[in-house]
Amino acid sequence: MRGLFLSLPPFAPDYSGIGAVFLELGAMIVIHDGTGCIGNYICHDEPRGERPGNMVFTTNLREMEVVMGDDEALLEKVTRAAADLDPRMIVLVNTPAPIVIGTDLRALARILEKRTGKPVLYFDSNGIRMYDWGVEKALLAAVERFAAEDAVACAPGGVAVLGATPLDLGGADNGEALRASVERSSGKHCAVIGMGGGERSLGTAAAAELNLVVSAAAVPAARWCEKTFGVPWIADFPAGISGERRLGECIRQRLSGSRTTQMAETGPGPRALVIHEQVTANAVRACLQEEFGFGQVEVATFFQFREELAQPGDQRLCEELELEEKANTGRYDVILADRFLHDVMRYSGAKLVDLPHLAVCEVMFYPDGFSLAGEAFTAYLKDQLGQ
């Protein structure tokens, strides 16, 4: 059976990715469910879930509403909440139950726009796709709807970061760590959209000198901004001391009109496999090669995989068996992956190093203070690799 998972935990779903994008953008996020899906997002996938001022709600879908198809109950709840909270926008998020009964979110969004006078975005998430689908759809919809409007109030120039969410970066404060790392490396002002950049940070994607894509899910939004506003972009992440240095150079090259590459020289040295989100894993690969003397390093991911960001040997994983087969080839001296994946690779013969990924391990098991950015990550790898 294709896509079978027997021992791995369920990864963060699509509606968690949508929520992660919009949480800091002034949105009232309405998850159309019976309270189970919102609990999964807030309690397991969102480290910012208990911050005061969050506007994340469930429609509290009840059995009789399902049986009778009573959409008016949802409309009344959302309209009252919007009147009380005055959000910048309303985001309707679908879940399995309303999909089964055929709820028309598109129609409900049009009605709510008329009733509330607020922009309303809707997403046909289903709770089965993974979080990166939600990040991609949400970020693209957000920049298409609000980037031009917000750019009017943004100072031109600098670097805007697209695709940063706690599901990849981890702790709620890691957006600030990423911002500081980008500014140190590039000497440019940086805004991390959706993680510390502010409610109007979408405008920086249109006004920036360069958009920095830190997850494969953000590539469509970056391409749209390049086509619409002429803002170039690169996909990279400042993992480790060498990552900061490399990122600064990549930014300068791209702004000068040159094409940049993240590919490091492959020479003799230990062989490794890195399992994470693709852009992050690419940056970890470069850090291993540039700072720790690794030779061949391959990347694998259960999430979005873009050929233009891949190197020979990289692979998109679709099921647990593929991970086990790749890990057990005997080609790797070290495998870096979230510790929740380690059990599948216990017979690989490789040294297994924990590379935390919140979308895999959830908030409860994500290590406090862990950051993938800058010097802190180099120090972490030194400790884990015994160097």
N, C-alpha and C positions, 0 to 999 in steps of 0.2 A: 504494500500500500504506500503510494507516494506521499511524502510529507509526514511520515509517522514519527511520533515522539513517544518514547516509552518511559524514560527516566528524567529527561530534562524538564525543568519547570516551564510553565507558559510564559512567554515573553510579553512585555507591555503591549497592549492592543492599540488599535488605530485611534480610538477616542481619547486615549491618554496623550498621544502625540498632538492631537488638535488642542487639547486643554493646555499642554505645555507651551505651545506657541502663543496662545492668546492671554494667558493668565496675567501678564504684566502690561498688556496693551489697552487697558481700560474697557475690556469686554465683560459683559455679563454672559457667562457660559451656561447654557441650559442643556443639560444632559437628559434626553427623553428616555427615562427608564423607570424601573420600579424600586430604585434606591441601591440596587446591587452594583451597577456599573460605576456610579459616582463614588461609591465606597472603595472600589478597586483603584480608581484614579487617585483620589485624595489620600487614601491611607497607604497605598503600596507604591505608587509611581510618581508622586509629587512631593519632594522635600519642602516646597513652599506652601503646602496645603493648609497649614494652620496660621499663616500670616494674616493679621487683621486687614480688613479691606478687600479680601478676595470676594469675588462675585461668581461663585460656582454653585449651581442649584440643580436639583433633580425635579422633574415634573411629578414625581411620586405617582407613577402610573399604576392605577388600581384595576382589579379584575373587571369591575363593572364598566369602567371606561374602555377597556379592551373589547368587551363583549358588545357594547353599544356603539363603539366608534366615536366616542364623545371628544372631539377635538376642541370644542369650545372651552372645556375645562382647562386645557393647556393654554389656550389663548388668553383666558382671563388671568391665570396665574402669572404669566410672563408680562402681561400689560400692567398689572398691579406692581410687580417687582420693578419694572422699568420706571414707572412713575415715582416710586420711592427712592431708587438708587441713582437715577439719571446716568446710566452708563454711556460710554461713547458709542458702543455698538452692542448688538445682541448676536450671539453665536448659538445656533441650534445644532445639536449633535445627536445623531441617530445611534441606536443600540439594537440588539437582536429582537426584543419584543415588538417595538413599533414596526420593524421591518416585516415581521411575520404577519401583522395585521394590515400592512400596506399603507401606513401613514405617509401622507404626501407632504414632506417637509418643505418642498419648494412652494407649494400653495400657502402653507402656514407662514412662511417667511414673508411672502408678499402681503398677506393680511396684517402681520405684525408691523411691517414697515408703515403701513397706512395708519394703524392704530397708535403706534408709539412715536412716529416721526424719527425713529432711529434707523441707521443702517442695520440690516439683518443678513447675516451669512448663514448658510446651512450646509451640512456635510452628511453624505450618505455613508457614514462609517457603519460597520456591522459587528465590531467586537471580535472578528475572526482574523482580519488582516493585522499586520504588526504595526507598531507605533510609527515607523518611518513613513508609511503611507499617509498617516494623519499629519505628520510634520510637513510632508511635501505639499499636500493639498491645502493645508491651512496657511502655510507661508506664502504660497503662490497667490491664493485668493486675497490674502491681506495686502500684499504689495500692489496687486492689481487695483484694489479698491481704495487704498489709503496713501500709497507712497507719494503720488504727485501732490495730493492735498497737504500732507505733512511736510513736504520738502520746502514749502513756502516759508516755514518758520525755522528751517534748519540752516546753520552756517555751512556754506559750501566747503568741500574738501574733506580730508581725513579718510579714515577707513571704517566701513560698516561691516559688521560680522553677521552673516546670514546662517541660520541653521543651528544656532546654539540653544540647546535645551538641557535641563538636568538629566534627561534620559540617557544622554551621551556624556555630558560633562560631569554629572554626579551632583555633589552638594550645591545648595542654593547659592553659596558664596563663590562658586567657581567661575561664574560669569565675570566677577570683578577680577579674579586672578587672570582670566583670559584677556580682559581689557588691558590690564597693566602689562602683561607680557607683550601684547601687540604694540603698545605704545613704546615700550623699551626698545623693541627690536626695530621699529620703523621710524620712530621720531614723529609719528603722525597721531593726531587726535583719533580716538577709536570709540565707537558706540556699538555695544553688543545688543542687537535687536532681540527683545524678549527676555533678556537676562541682565537687567540693570540699566538698559538704555533709556528707559522712560516710555510713557504712553505714546509719545509722538515719534518714537525712534524709527518707525517705518520710513519716514521721510529721508533718513540718512542714506538709505539704499539708493535713492534717486539723486542725492546731492553729493555723495562721496566721490573722492578721486578713484577709489577702488573698493569693490566688495570682496570680502574674504569669506569663502564658503568653508565651513568647518564640519559639514556632514553631507553625504551624498544626496540626501533628501532635499537639500537647498539648491541643487544645481538648476532645476527649472525656474525658480524665482530669480536666480542670478542671471540666467540667460534672458529672461524677460526684461530685467532692468537694463541689461546691456543693449538689447534691441530697442527699448523704449526711451531710455535716458542716455545711452551711450557710455554707461559706466562699466569699465572692464572688471574682470573678476579672476581670482585664482582660488584653487582648492588646496588648503594646507592647514596645519595646526602646529603651534609652537611647542611640541613635545620635547622637553629636555632643554639643556643649555644650547646644544647644537641646533635644536629646532627653532629657538628664538633667533639665533644668528642667521640660519637659513631663511627664515620667514622674512626678516628684514631685507635680505638681499633679493628675495623673490619679489617683494613689493616694489623695490627700487627698479628692478628689471622690467616689471610689468608696466610701471608708470612711464618708463622710458620708451615703451613700445615693443620691447623684446618679449618673446615667448619664454616662459620659464618651465623648468622641469624639476620634479622632486626626486628623480631617480638617482641613487647613489651608486658609486662604483662597487661592483661585486667582486670581492677577492677571496682569498683563503680566510678561514675562520669558522667559528661555530655556526651551525645552520639552525634556523628558527622558524617557527610558525606563529603568526600573530592573529588572534581571533577577536574582532571588535567591529564597530562601525567602520566602513571602508576608509574614509578620510583620516580618521583617528588612527586606524591601524597602519596606514601608509606612513604617517608621521612617526609612529612608534618604530616602524621598520627603519626609517632613516636615522633615528636616534640610536638604535642598536648598532647600525653599521658605522656611524660617524663617531660615536663615543665609546663603544664597547668592543669594537673590532670584529663584529659578526660578518660572516660572508653572505651566503644565500639566505635571504629572509622572504618567506611567502606570506601572503595575507589571505584569510578566509573570513567570510561573514555570512550570517543568516539573514542579513538585511539588504538594503539596496546595493546593487553592484553595477557600477558603470565601467564599461570597457575602456573609456578614455582615461580613467583614473587607475587602471590595473597594470600590473607587470606580469611577465611570464610566470606561470605557476600559481597565480592568484585564482581564487575560486569562490563562487557563490554556493553556499550550502543550503539545501532544501529540506534535509531531514537528518535525524540523529545518526543514521547509519553512515551517511556521507562524512560526517565529522569523525566518526570512529575509524573509517577506512583511511581517511587522509592522515589522521594522527598516527595510525599504526603502520605506516609505510616504512618506518625506521629511518626516514631521511632527516629527522630533526633531533638536534641536541637539546633544544629548549623550546617549549610551547608556552606562550603567554595568552591566557584566556581567563575570563571570570571563573572563580573557583566553583561555581555551580555547574560548570561544564567539565570539570576535571575528572569526575567519575567515569565519564564516557571514554576518557583517554588514559585510563590508569594502566593499560598494558602497552603503552606507546614506547616505553623505555626512555622517554625524554624527561628532562627536568621540567616540572609544571610550575609556572609562576602565575600568581594571581594578578590579573589585569581587570580591575573592577569595572563593570558595565551595569549601570543602574537599571537599564531596560531588561536585564537578565536577572539580577539578584534582588531587585526592589529596594526601597528605602531602608527597610529594617536591617538588611545585611550589608549595606554600602558602608565602607569604612570611613569613620569621621576624619575629616581633614585631608583625604586623598585628593590630589589634583594631578591632572595630566599635563599641566602647563609649566614650562620653564624649569628652573633649578630644582624645584620640589620633586619633579618627576625623575630627574637624573639621580637625585639622592635616593629615591625609592628603588630605582633599578639597581643601583650599587648595592643596596642592602639585600635585595632579593637574589641578585646574581652572585653575591659574595665577592664583589670586587672593591 
